[in-house]
Amino acid sequence: MKSCFKVFRHRRRNVILLLVVVAAICLIFLAFNDNLSTKSSAKAVQRRSSHVVELPRTTAIAYSHTKEIDTRIHKVSKKWTLNGSSAHLSSVRLNKQKLNRLSFVRRGSSSKEPNWNRGLYYNASSTPEVFLQWRREREVMCDGRMVGYDHEFVEARDLTVDRKFCTCALQGGELIQDVINQEELAEYYTFDVGCFQIGCAKRPSYFFNGENHLTKWMYSIAVREVSDKVDRVIDDFTIAVTRYEYANLFHTMTDWYNAFVVMQFFNRSSFDTNILIVDAHPYGALDSVWTQLFNSTVRLAGIPTRTRFRNLVWGIMGYNSLMKIFVSPTPPLIEDFRSFFLSAYNIDSRRQIDCAKLSILFIWRHNYLAHPRNPSGFVSRKIHNEEQLIQYVKRKNSNSVVTGIQIDSYGMRQQLQLVANADILVGMHGAGLTHAMFLPKRSALIELVPNYWSPMAEHFKAICVWRGLVYKQWFNNDPRNEFSDQSTNIAPQIMNTLIKNTVRELCGN
């Protein structure tokens, strides 16, 4: 009996020891798990309280790096001179071994802050008619998570971008010399179902005007639970943009204008508007302007694989821009867009004409490398006798300041400064004449058109009509004035007559 009791007592002690060990293990596990939860909560709070820079902070390009990029680009073409630009370069390849992409980059403390308007450029009593039209033609989908506006653009809430289903062989932002003769089609993404994911009872259906990449985006939507795991959550207002003819100032201007108009439509300012570039074009001289105009810019390749945007707008396609409808009434907020653009570079937009000392600015078209499809950099529509023209005009207009420049060899700030101080802008038909947008309110544009080009192109005439500027056009009717390098000889007397007639209309003398 005693031996049985001893065995029972030893067994009970062993069981108690086992229970103590199990309890200790459980306590250790609970403490460790609680520590993990605390860290996760702290990270979540930090992520929610932080601005859009919750994206991985890959190498930010400082101004010194900008100068390094300028030096490398100069080896390819004068086109790439970025003198005085304080904007950071977005998504530029600095290291071939380690391809870092900028994620919602803001300018550094050493850069001069733009003089942004923190408010709207219109009030309730002056709401643009097109804004009212968009509101009337809105279509709500996905229980309010997605709203289409007049089949031009869409606003989405809690939309996830999954880059596994948005594919492109390129990253974008490469230097041109690394991608010479690259096919343009290779610079655009392919969108498979699942690229965009949203919580809906059923997959949304919506079409967009014209042959529109947004239709492809809509087809790529997959229905997913909003609670699905993602790598990052972006809280800030963001506009997604795909660029066409990204190296052309006129077409890029339509993209900037579209983003500005959408920003204003949603009652946003530059301070809280971010741009998502959905293409893989190589780095272009106009890329840095995006970061100067808006709060931040990132390429699609620069965001984590699964990124949820709390408030993402699919922006208006450039070819559908109201700036492209030349016979239309004045596009909304066109003068406000000018002020917005100039203020981003801290340039005074209120200059008045001085008829006693006019500023006449000739802009020349010279060969330059703008994109991989034109490796020689050859440019048509040049002026054959530039020096003869400018010397003659100087002699005949001794009271005026007459200047001739290749404007695209300057950074955007210098370009804008030169144009904002000009009274008469003169140049061959080409994207550079888009700068008529930034001429003073009482000024003029003289457009020169070669014999082999259509005089019916209305891009720049429309800008002058919208802004109330004086517009003159000269068309070469004599093929003998055309040369094999696609330059045109213009008689100095004809040029001076054009200027005299323009001054008479501007100043009444």
Backbone torsions as a table, in degrees:
resi	resn	phi	psi	omega
1	MET	NA	-44.2	179.7
2	LYS	-64.6	-40.2	179.2
3	SER	-64.4	-38.2	177.3
4	CYS	-63.0	-41.0	-179.5
5	PHE	-64.4	-38.7	178.3
6	LYS	-61.9	-45.4	179.5
7	VAL	-60.2	-42.7	179.9
8	PHE	-62.8	-42.0	-178.6
9	ARG	-64.2	-42.1	178.6
10	HIS	-64.3	-41.4	179.5
11	ARG	-64.3	-41.1	178.5
12	ARG	-62.0	-40.1	178.1
13	ARG	-63.1	-41.2	178.5
14	ASN	-62.8	-42.1	179.3
15	VAL	-63.1	-42.4	-179.7
16	ILE	-62.9	-42.8	178.4
17	LEU	-62.4	-40.8	178.7
18	LEU	-62.4	-42.2	179.5
19	LEU	-64.5	-38.7	178.6
20	VAL	-63.3	-44.1	179.4
21	VAL	-62.4	-45.2	178.6
22	VAL	-60.6	-43.1	179.5
23	ALA	-62.8	-40.5	179.2
24	ALA	-63.7	-42.6	178.3
25	ILE	-61.5	-41.7	179.4
26	CYS	-62.9	-42.7	179.3
27	LEU	-63.3	-41.8	178.4
28	ILE	-62.8	-43.5	180.0
29	PHE	-62.2	-44.2	-179.7
30	LEU	-63.7	-39.8	179.5
31	ALA	-65.2	-43.2	178.7
32	PHE	-63.3	-42.2	-179.7
33	ASN	-66.1	-38.7	179.1
34	ASP	-65.0	-37.3	177.3
35	ASN	-63.7	-42.4	177.1
36	LEU	-62.3	-42.5	-179.1
37	SER	-63.7	-40.0	179.4
38	THR	-62.5	-43.4	179.4
39	LYS	-64.8	-41.5	179.6
40	SER	-63.0	-41.4	179.2
41	SER	-64.3	-41.4	179.3
42	ALA	-62.3	-42.3	178.4
43	LYS	-64.4	-39.5	-179.5
44	ALA	-64.4	-42.8	179.2
45	VAL	-63.3	-43.2	179.2
46	GLN	-61.6	-40.8	-178.4
47	ARG	-66.9	-40.5	-177.8
48	ARG	-71.2	-33.5	-177.3
49	SER	-83.1	-20.6	-179.0
50	SER	-76.3	161.5	177.8
51	HIS	-78.6	-163.7	-174.0
52	VAL	-67.3	-5.4	-179.8
53	VAL	-79.3	23.2	173.0
54	GLU	-74.3	-9.2	174.2
55	LEU	-66.2	157.8	-178.5
56	PRO	-55.8	131.4	-174.3
57	ARG	-85.7	76.9	175.9
58	THR	-70.0	171.6	-171.7
59	THR	-51.4	118.2	176.0
60	ALA	-83.2	138.3	-177.8
61	ILE	-90.0	114.2	179.1
62	ALA	-81.0	175.1	-176.7
63	TYR	-62.9	-32.4	178.2
64	SER	-63.6	-36.3	176.8
65	HIS	-68.7	-34.6	176.5
66	THR	-59.3	-41.7	179.2
67	LYS	-66.3	-35.1	177.6
68	GLU	-63.6	-43.1	178.1
69	ILE	-62.4	-42.5	178.9
70	ASP	-56.2	-43.5	-177.6
71	THR	-62.6	-43.9	-179.6
72	ARG	-66.6	-38.9	-178.4
73	ILE	-68.7	-34.9	180.0
74	HIS	-58.6	-26.8	179.2
75	LYS	-66.7	-22.0	-179.1
76	VAL	-92.4	-46.3	-174.7
77	SER	-167.4	150.5	174.3
78	LYS	-62.9	-21.0	-179.1
79	LYS	-52.8	-30.6	-169.4
80	TRP	-89.6	8.2	178.0
81	THR	-64.4	127.1	-178.1
82	LEU	-119.7	46.5	-175.4
83	ASN	-54.6	128.8	170.3
84	GLY	74.2	0.4	-179.1
85	SER	-71.3	125.7	179.2
86	SER	-95.4	-1.9	-179.3
87	ALA	-75.8	145.9	175.0
88	HIS	-77.9	150.3	176.8
89	LEU	-82.3	135.5	-179.4
90	SER	-103.4	132.3	172.8
91	SER	57.8	51.5	177.7
92	VAL	-105.7	138.1	180.0
93	ARG	-76.7	120.6	178.3
94	LEU	-106.3	-30.3	-174.5
95	ASN	-134.6	117.6	-175.6
96	LYS	-68.5	-30.3	-179.6
97	GLN	-74.0	-35.4	-177.9
98	LYS	-127.6	103.8	-172.8
99	LEU	-88.2	92.0	178.9
100	ASN	-89.5	140.0	178.5
101	ARG	-116.1	143.2	-179.7
102	LEU	-80.0	134.7	-179.4
103	SER	-116.1	110.4	179.9
104	PHE	46.8	59.6	-175.8
105	VAL	-78.0	135.3	172.4
106	ARG	-111.0	158.6	-179.4
107	ARG	-69.5	149.8	-176.7
108	GLY	-77.5	173.6	-177.3
109	SER	-66.7	-20.8	-179.6
110	SER	-80.0	-11.5	-178.0
111	SER	-89.4	150.6	-180.0
112	LYS	-79.2	125.7	-178.2
113	GLU	-69.8	138.4	176.2
114	PRO	-64.9	153.4	177.9
115	ASN	-88.5	65.9	-175.4
116	TRP	-72.3	147.0	172.6
117	ASN	-84.4	122.1	-177.7
118	ARG	-80.2	-10.7	-178.7
119	GLY	-108.6	-165.3	178.3
120	LEU	-90.2	160.7	178.7
121	TYR	-95.4	7.7	177.1
122	TYR	-148.5	166.1	176.2
123	ASN	-125.3	177.8	-173.9
124	ALA	-58.2	-31.7	-178.0
125	SER	-79.2	-12.1	-178.5
126	SER	-126.1	31.1	179.7
127	THR	-61.2	125.4	179.8
128	PRO	-56.2	141.8	-178.6
129	GLU	-58.7	-36.6	-178.9
130	VAL	-65.8	-30.7	176.1
131	PHE	-63.9	-43.2	178.2
132	LEU	-63.5	-39.0	177.5
133	GLN	-62.3	-44.5	179.3
134	TRP	-61.9	-39.1	-179.9
135	ARG	-68.5	-37.2	178.4
136	ARG	-66.3	-35.1	-174.5
137	GLU	-99.8	29.5	179.2
138	ARG	-80.9	147.0	178.8
139	GLU	-131.5	121.4	-176.0
140	VAL	-92.0	132.8	179.2
141	MET	-131.5	165.7	173.2
142	CYS	53.5	45.6	178.5
143	ASP	54.4	36.6	176.8
144	GLY	91.5	-3.5	179.8
145	ARG	-77.0	-15.7	179.7
146	MET	-140.4	131.8	-179.9
147	VAL	-132.0	125.5	176.1
148	GLY	-96.7	142.5	-177.9
149	TYR	-119.9	104.4	173.9
150	ASP	52.2	30.1	176.6
151	HIS	59.7	28.2	178.1
152	GLU	-112.6	-37.4	-179.6
153	PHE	-154.8	168.4	-175.6
154	VAL	-136.5	141.5	169.6
155	GLU	-107.8	132.8	-178.7
156	ALA	-126.8	143.4	176.7
157	ARG	-112.9	137.6	179.4
158	ASP	51.8	51.9	178.5
159	LEU	-99.2	126.7	179.4
160	THR	-96.7	134.1	173.2
161	VAL	-104.6	120.7	178.9
162	ASP	-112.3	105.9	-173.5
163	ARG	-69.7	-9.0	174.9
164	LYS	-66.3	-22.4	-177.3
165	PHE	-110.7	2.3	172.4
166	CYS	-115.1	102.3	-168.3
167	THR	-113.7	143.0	175.3
168	CYS	-157.3	135.7	-178.3
169	ALA	-68.2	-19.6	-176.5
170	LEU	-106.0	157.6	174.3
171	GLN	-88.8	-36.2	-172.2
172	GLY	93.2	152.6	179.5
173	GLY	87.0	5.0	179.1
174	GLU	-67.5	154.9	173.7
175	LEU	-74.4	146.1	-172.6
176	ILE	-59.5	-39.1	-176.5
177	GLN	-63.8	-17.3	179.0
178	ASP	-86.6	-11.7	-174.5
179	VAL	-134.0	30.0	-180.0
180	ILE	-56.9	136.9	179.9
181	ASN	68.4	15.3	175.6
182	GLN	-65.6	136.3	178.6
183	GLU	-68.5	138.0	-178.9
184	GLU	-63.5	-35.9	-178.6
185	LEU	-59.4	-29.4	-179.2
186	ALA	-68.2	-14.1	-176.0
187	GLU	-93.2	5.0	179.2
188	TYR	-115.2	149.4	-177.6
189	TYR	-80.4	154.7	167.9
190	THR	-103.7	133.2	-174.1
191	PHE	-112.4	111.2	175.8
192	ASP	-98.8	161.1	179.8
193	VAL	-59.0	125.6	-177.0
194	GLY	113.3	-10.8	176.5
195	CYS	-59.3	-46.0	174.5
196	PHE	-111.5	134.7	-177.2
197	GLN	-132.3	137.0	-176.4
198	ILE	-148.8	150.8	178.6
199	GLY	-81.0	107.6	-178.5
200	CYS	-138.7	153.2	172.5
201	ALA	-68.1	-35.1	175.0
202	LYS	-146.4	160.1	-176.7
203	ARG	-63.8	128.7	-178.2
204	PRO	-69.0	151.4	177.9
205	SER	-130.3	124.6	-176.5
206	TYR	-160.4	143.5	178.1
207	PHE	-116.4	161.7	-178.9
208	PHE	-122.8	154.8	-175.8
209	ASN	-67.4	138.7	175.8
210	GLY	73.0	-173.0	175.0
211	GLU	-80.4	98.3	-162.2
212	ASN	-123.6	130.9	177.6
213	HIS	-64.6	-20.8	179.1
214	LEU	-65.6	-27.8	175.3
215	THR	-63.2	-40.7	176.8
216	LYS	-64.4	-38.2	177.8
217	TRP	-62.0	-42.2	-178.8
218	MET	-63.9	-39.8	178.2
219	TYR	-64.9	-23.9	-176.1
220	SER	-87.7	1.5	-178.8
221	ILE	-72.3	134.9	172.2
222	ALA	-119.9	145.6	179.1
223	VAL	-83.8	124.9	178.9
224	ARG	-138.9	156.7	174.4
225	GLU	-68.9	139.3	179.4
226	VAL	-62.9	-26.1	-178.1
227	SER	-79.2	-3.6	179.3
228	ASP	-56.8	144.0	-175.7
229	LYS	-66.5	137.8	175.5
230	VAL	-131.8	164.5	179.6
231	ASP	-81.7	-35.1	-179.7
232	ARG	-147.3	153.6	173.6
233	VAL	-121.4	126.2	179.7
234	ILE	-105.9	116.3	-177.1
235	ASP	-84.0	-27.2	-168.7
236	ASP	-78.1	154.0	178.2
237	PHE	-62.6	126.4	-174.8
238	THR	-136.0	139.0	176.3
239	ILE	-111.8	124.4	178.2
240	ALA	-90.7	130.6	-173.6
241	VAL	-132.4	132.1	167.1
242	THR	-109.3	126.5	-173.9
243	ARG	-98.7	138.3	172.2
244	TYR	-118.0	142.2	-177.1
245	GLU	51.7	52.1	-171.5
246	TYR	-64.7	-19.9	-179.0
247	ALA	-93.5	-0.6	-177.7
248	ASN	-97.3	124.5	-175.0
249	LEU	-61.4	-41.7	-177.9
250	PHE	-63.4	-49.6	-176.7
251	HIS	-67.8	-35.1	176.3
252	THR	-69.8	-32.1	176.6
253	MET	-61.5	-37.9	177.5
254	THR	-64.1	-35.6	177.1
255	ASP	-66.9	-44.0	178.2
256	TRP	-63.0	-43.5	-180.0
257	TYR	-63.6	-43.9	179.2
258	ASN	-58.8	-45.2	179.5
259	ALA	-63.2	-39.7	178.0
260	PHE	-62.2	-46.4	-178.1
261	VAL	-64.7	-44.0	178.3
262	VAL	-63.4	-41.4	176.6
263	MET	-56.5	-45.6	179.8
264	GLN	-68.9	-37.1	179.7
265	PHE	-59.8	-38.0	-179.2
266	PHE	-93.5	17.7	175.2
267	ASN	58.3	42.0	179.3
268	ARG	-112.3	163.2	174.7
269	SER	-120.8	174.7	179.1
270	SER	-60.7	-27.2	-176.8
271	PHE	-64.6	-30.5	-176.5
272	ASP	-123.2	25.6	176.9
273	THR	-114.6	124.4	-178.1
274	ASN	-118.4	154.0	-175.2
275	ILE	-118.2	129.5	172.7
276	LEU	-107.4	113.0	-178.9
277	ILE	-86.3	115.3	-177.4
278	VAL	-105.2	66.9	172.5
279	ASP	-161.4	173.9	-177.9
280	ALA	-128.8	41.0	177.0
281	HIS	-67.0	150.2	173.3
282	PRO	-66.4	169.9	-178.4
283	TYR	-64.3	133.9	177.9
284	GLY	-123.8	160.7	-176.2
285	ALA	-64.5	-18.4	-179.3
286	LEU	-92.4	-6.0	-174.9
287	ASP	-60.8	-41.5	-175.1
288	SER	-66.1	-18.0	-179.5
289	VAL	-65.1	-35.7	-179.1
290	TRP	-55.2	-44.7	-177.1
291	THR	-71.7	-24.1	177.5
292	GLN	-77.5	-33.5	-176.8
293	LEU	-83.0	-33.1	-173.5
294	PHE	-123.6	168.8	-173.0
295	ASN	-59.5	-41.7	-178.2
296	SER	-163.0	162.4	-177.2
297	THR	-141.1	139.9	176.3
298	VAL	-145.6	145.0	172.4
299	ARG	-83.7	158.4	177.7
300	LEU	-57.5	-36.9	179.5
301	ALA	-67.1	-12.5	-175.6
302	GLY	-95.5	-0.5	179.5
303	ILE	-102.7	157.9	177.4
304	PRO	-59.1	161.9	-173.3
305	THR	-54.9	-48.9	177.8
306	ARG	-115.5	109.5	-177.8
307	THR	-124.7	127.9	178.0
308	ARG	-100.9	128.4	177.3
309	PHE	-102.8	121.8	178.2
310	ARG	-67.2	-33.3	-177.4
311	ASN	-146.6	93.8	-177.2
312	LEU	-118.3	130.6	176.0
313	VAL	-109.3	129.5	169.7
314	TRP	-81.5	107.5	-171.1
315	GLY	-69.3	163.0	179.3
316	ILE	-65.1	134.1	178.3
317	MET	-65.0	141.1	-176.8
318	GLY	-55.0	-41.4	-178.6
319	TYR	-68.8	-15.4	177.6
320	ASN	-97.4	6.6	-175.8
321	SER	-60.8	147.1	174.5
322	LEU	-65.6	-17.3	174.1
323	MET	-74.3	-10.4	-179.4
324	LYS	-95.5	-8.2	-179.6
325	ILE	-95.8	87.2	-168.2
326	PHE	-69.3	-25.1	-178.7
327	VAL	-89.6	1.2	-176.2
328	SER	-79.9	165.0	170.1
329	PRO	-61.4	174.9	-178.2
330	THR	-56.2	127.4	176.5
331	PRO	-58.3	150.8	-175.7
332	PRO	-63.8	141.9	171.8
333	LEU	58.8	32.7	-175.6
334	ILE	-68.2	-41.7	177.0
335	GLU	-70.7	-33.0	177.0
336	ASP	-66.9	-37.0	176.6
337	PHE	-62.3	-40.7	176.3
338	ARG	-59.5	-47.3	179.6
339	SER	-62.8	-42.2	178.0
340	PHE	-57.9	-45.0	-176.5
341	PHE	-68.2	-48.9	-178.3
342	LEU	-65.6	-37.9	-179.3
343	SER	-67.6	-28.2	177.1
344	ALA	-63.0	-24.1	177.4
345	TYR	-107.8	13.2	177.3
346	ASN	57.2	42.8	179.4
347	ILE	-109.9	129.6	-179.7
348	ASP	-67.6	125.6	-177.2
349	SER	-99.3	10.9	-172.3
350	ARG	-105.6	15.6	-177.0
351	ARG	-60.3	139.6	178.7
352	GLN	-108.6	149.1	-179.6
353	ILE	-67.8	142.6	174.5
354	ASP	-120.1	98.5	-174.9
355	CYS	-66.5	-18.0	178.0
356	ALA	-76.4	-21.5	179.6
357	LYS	-148.4	81.5	-177.4
358	LEU	-74.9	151.7	175.2
359	SER	-108.6	117.6	-179.1
360	ILE	-112.0	120.1	-175.2
361	LEU	-116.6	116.1	172.4
362	PHE	-91.8	132.4	172.9
363	ILE	-113.4	124.2	-176.5
364	TRP	-92.6	149.7	172.2
365	ARG	-105.1	115.6	177.1
366	HIS	-120.2	160.9	177.5
367	ASN	-61.2	138.1	176.2
368	TYR	-160.5	157.0	-179.4
369	LEU	-92.0	115.5	-176.5
370	ALA	-110.7	-31.1	-178.5
371	HIS	-156.5	166.7	-172.4
372	PRO	-65.4	-22.1	-175.6
373	ARG	-79.0	-4.7	179.0
374	ASN	-130.4	68.5	-172.8
375	PRO	-62.1	-24.0	178.4
376	SER	-80.2	-17.6	-178.3
377	GLY	73.1	15.6	-176.3
378	PHE	-65.9	136.5	-179.6
379	VAL	-126.7	135.9	175.6
380	SER	-93.2	-178.1	175.9
381	ARG	57.9	51.4	176.0
382	LYS	-99.3	163.3	174.8
383	ILE	-96.4	127.6	-174.1
384	HIS	-75.0	-36.6	-173.1
385	ASN	-117.9	58.5	-176.5
386	GLU	-58.5	-51.0	-175.7
387	GLU	-63.8	-41.8	178.5
388	GLN	-61.3	-43.4	-179.9
389	LEU	-61.4	-50.3	-172.3
390	ILE	-69.8	-36.0	178.2
391	GLN	-65.7	-40.4	179.9
392	TYR	-65.1	-45.7	-178.8
393	VAL	-64.7	-36.0	177.6
394	LYS	-63.5	-43.2	-180.0
395	ARG	-65.2	-39.4	-176.5
396	LYS	-82.3	-12.3	-179.2
397	ASN	-133.9	64.0	-172.4
398	SER	-66.5	-21.8	178.8
399	ASN	-85.5	-3.8	-178.4
400	SER	-104.6	157.1	173.0
401	VAL	-95.3	112.3	-175.9
402	VAL	-111.1	125.4	-176.0
403	THR	-133.4	145.5	174.4
404	GLY	-129.4	127.8	-176.4
405	ILE	-142.6	156.4	164.9
406	GLN	-90.7	99.1	-165.9
407	ILE	-67.3	-29.6	-177.3
408	ASP	-77.8	0.1	173.8
409	SER	-87.3	-0.8	178.3
410	TYR	-106.0	158.1	171.3
411	GLY	-69.2	163.0	-175.3
412	MET	-60.4	-37.0	-180.0
413	ARG	-60.9	-45.2	179.9
414	GLN	-68.0	-37.2	177.3
415	GLN	-59.4	-48.2	-178.6
416	LEU	-65.0	-39.3	-180.0
417	GLN	-63.1	-43.7	179.1
418	LEU	-62.4	-44.7	-177.1
419	VAL	-72.0	-40.9	-178.8
420	ALA	-64.9	-18.6	178.4
421	ASN	-102.0	7.9	-179.3
422	ALA	-98.8	147.8	175.0
423	ASP	-101.2	-33.5	178.4
424	ILE	-131.3	123.2	177.7
425	LEU	-106.2	129.4	-176.0
426	VAL	-126.7	133.7	177.2
427	GLY	-174.9	161.7	174.5
428	MET	-69.6	154.0	177.4
429	HIS	-53.6	126.3	-178.8
430	GLY	172.7	167.1	-173.4
431	ALA	-58.4	-27.0	-179.7
432	GLY	-59.6	-25.5	179.8
433	LEU	-71.8	-7.3	172.9
434	THR	-59.3	-20.5	177.8
435	HIS	-62.8	-9.6	172.5
436	ALA	-56.0	-23.9	176.7
437	MET	-59.6	-26.5	-172.8
438	PHE	-110.5	5.5	173.4
439	LEU	-64.9	153.5	174.4
440	PRO	-57.4	161.0	-173.7
441	LYS	-61.7	-35.0	179.0
442	ARG	-108.0	85.8	-176.0
443	SER	-153.8	-170.9	-172.3
444	ALA	-148.8	155.4	175.1
445	LEU	-124.8	131.3	172.9
446	ILE	-113.8	113.8	-177.9
447	GLU	-102.0	129.1	-179.5
448	LEU	-107.6	133.0	-174.2
449	VAL	-126.9	126.0	179.6
450	PRO	-72.8	167.8	-176.4
451	ASN	-63.9	-31.4	-175.1
452	TYR	-88.5	5.9	-179.4
453	TRP	-115.5	152.0	-179.5
454	SER	-76.2	130.2	176.6
455	PRO	-78.5	-0.8	-175.6
456	MET	-86.7	-8.5	178.5
457	ALA	-61.5	124.7	-169.7
458	GLU	-110.8	10.3	-175.1
459	HIS	-50.9	-51.8	-169.6
460	PHE	-89.8	-28.7	171.8
461	LYS	-61.7	-40.6	-179.9
462	ALA	-62.3	-42.7	178.6
463	ILE	-59.0	-41.9	179.5
464	CYS	-66.4	-39.8	178.3
465	VAL	-64.2	-46.9	-180.0
466	TRP	-59.8	-37.3	-173.7
467	ARG	-96.4	-2.1	179.4
468	GLY	73.3	29.8	178.9
469	LEU	-91.2	157.7	173.7
470	VAL	-75.3	132.6	-178.9
471	TYR	-126.2	129.4	174.4
472	LYS	-127.9	143.4	176.8
473	GLN	-129.5	137.2	173.0
474	TRP	-119.2	130.5	179.3
475	PHE	-117.0	131.1	179.5
476	ASN	-78.2	110.4	179.7
477	ASN	-89.5	-6.0	-175.3
478	ASP	-110.8	105.9	-179.3
479	PRO	-58.8	-20.8	-179.5
480	ARG	-66.9	-16.1	177.4
481	ASN	-83.8	-1.7	-179.5
482	GLU	-97.2	142.0	-178.3
483	PHE	-117.1	164.4	-172.7
484	SER	-64.1	-23.7	178.6
485	ASP	-87.4	15.9	-179.7
486	GLN	59.0	42.3	170.3
487	SER	-111.8	154.6	-174.2
488	THR	-121.1	131.1	174.9
489	ASN	-85.4	128.3	-179.2
490	ILE	-119.1	122.8	-179.4
491	ALA	-60.6	127.2	-178.5
492	PRO	-55.8	-35.6	180.0
493	GLN	-64.1	-39.6	178.5
494	ILE	-64.6	-42.9	-179.5
495	MET	-61.8	-43.4	-178.4
496	ASN	-67.6	-35.2	176.6
497	THR	-63.6	-41.6	177.2
498	LEU	-59.4	-42.9	-179.8
499	ILE	-67.5	-42.5	179.1
500	LYS	-60.4	-44.0	179.4
501	ASN	-64.8	-36.7	179.0
502	THR	-68.7	-42.6	178.1
503	VAL	-62.3	-39.9	179.2
504	ARG	-59.7	-39.8	-178.7
505	GLU	-73.7	-31.8	179.7
506	LEU	-76.4	-45.2	-170.2
507	CYS	-112.4	-9.1	177.4
508	GLY	74.0	26.6	177.1
509	ASN	-139.9	NA	NA
